[in-house]
């Protein structure tokens, strides 16, 4: 059992949450840049094959980390949907 005080554990969770949101924002910024390049190259914005690979890779990693796979899938679908919307901007 972890012997750290509750407040310290909560601070660690807060820091992790900040990092998650910052990384998600960075992903969205990159998705916007990808969207611009796809428009210039006249490529479709949606790449279902790529999206399936991204989700599969996340599910594999989540399984290795003993995370609930349905939640990993759901989270990645939200992240991908957000990125897809950003590509349209």
matplotlib code that plots the C-alpha trace (Angstrom):
import matplotlib.pyplot as plt

x = [0.0, 1.2, 2.3, 2.1, -0.4, -3.7, -3.0, 0.2, -1.5, -4.2, -1.5, 0.1, -3.3, -3.8, -0.4, -1.2, -4.6, -2.8, -0.3, -3.1, -5.0, -1.8, -0.9, -4.5, -4.2, -0.9, -2.5, -5.3, -2.8, -1.0, -4.3, -5.1, -1.7, -2.4, -5.8, -4.2, -1.8, -4.5, -6.5, -3.5, -2.9, -6.6, -6.7, -9.8, -9.8, -11.1, -8.8, -10.7, -7.8, -5.4, -8.0, -8.5, -4.7, -4.5, -7.3, -5.8, -2.4, -4.0, -6.0, -2.9, -1.0, -4.0, -4.2, -0.5, -1.2, -4.2, -6.7, -10.3, -10.2, -13.7, -12.7, -9.5, -11.5, -14.0, -11.3, -9.5, -12.7, -13.3, -9.7, -9.9, -13.3, -11.8, -8.8, -11.0, -13.0, -9.8, -8.7, -11.7, -10.7]
y = [0.0, 3.5, 5.4, 8.9, 11.3, 11.7, 15.3, 14.3, 11.6, 14.0, 16.5, 13.8, 13.0, 16.7, 16.9, 13.8, 15.3, 18.5, 16.5, 14.5, 17.7, 19.4, 16.3, 16.2, 19.9, 19.2, 16.3, 18.6, 21.1, 18.5, 17.2, 20.7, 20.8, 17.3, 18.5, 21.5, 19.1, 16.7, 19.6, 20.8, 17.2, 16.7, 13.7, 12.7, 14.0, 10.7, 7.7, 4.8, 2.4, 4.7, 5.3, 1.5, 1.1, 3.9, 2.3, -1.2, 0.1, 1.9, -1.2, -3.3, -0.9, -0.6, -4.4, -4.5, -1.9, -3.8, -1.0, -1.8, -2.2, -0.9, 2.3, 2.6, 2.1, 4.7, 7.2, 6.8, 7.2, 10.5, 11.6, 10.6, 12.4, 15.6, 15.3, 14.7, 17.8, 19.8, 18.6, 20.3, 23.7]
z = [0.0, -0.8, 2.3, 0.8, 2.4, 0.6, -0.3, -2.0, -4.0, -5.1, -6.2, -8.3, -9.9, -10.6, -12.3, -14.4, -15.4, -16.5, -18.5, -20.2, -21.2, -22.5, -24.6, -25.9, -26.9, -28.6, -30.5, -31.7, -32.9, -34.9, -36.3, -37.5, -39.4, -40.8, -42.0, -43.8, -45.5, -46.5, -48.1, -50.0, -51.2, -51.9, -49.6, -47.6, -44.1, -42.6, -42.8, -41.2, -41.7, -39.8, -37.1, -36.6, -36.2, -33.7, -31.6, -31.9, -30.8, -27.8, -26.8, -27.0, -24.7, -22.4, -22.1, -21.2, -18.5, -17.3, -18.2, -19.0, -22.8, -23.4, -21.7, -23.7, -26.9, -25.8, -24.9, -28.1, -30.1, -28.3, -29.0, -32.7, -33.1, -31.6, -33.9, -36.9, -36.1, -35.7, -39.2, -40.7, -39.3]

ax = plt.figure().add_subplot(projection="3d")
ax.plot(x, y, z, "-o")
ax.set_aspect("equal")
plt.show()
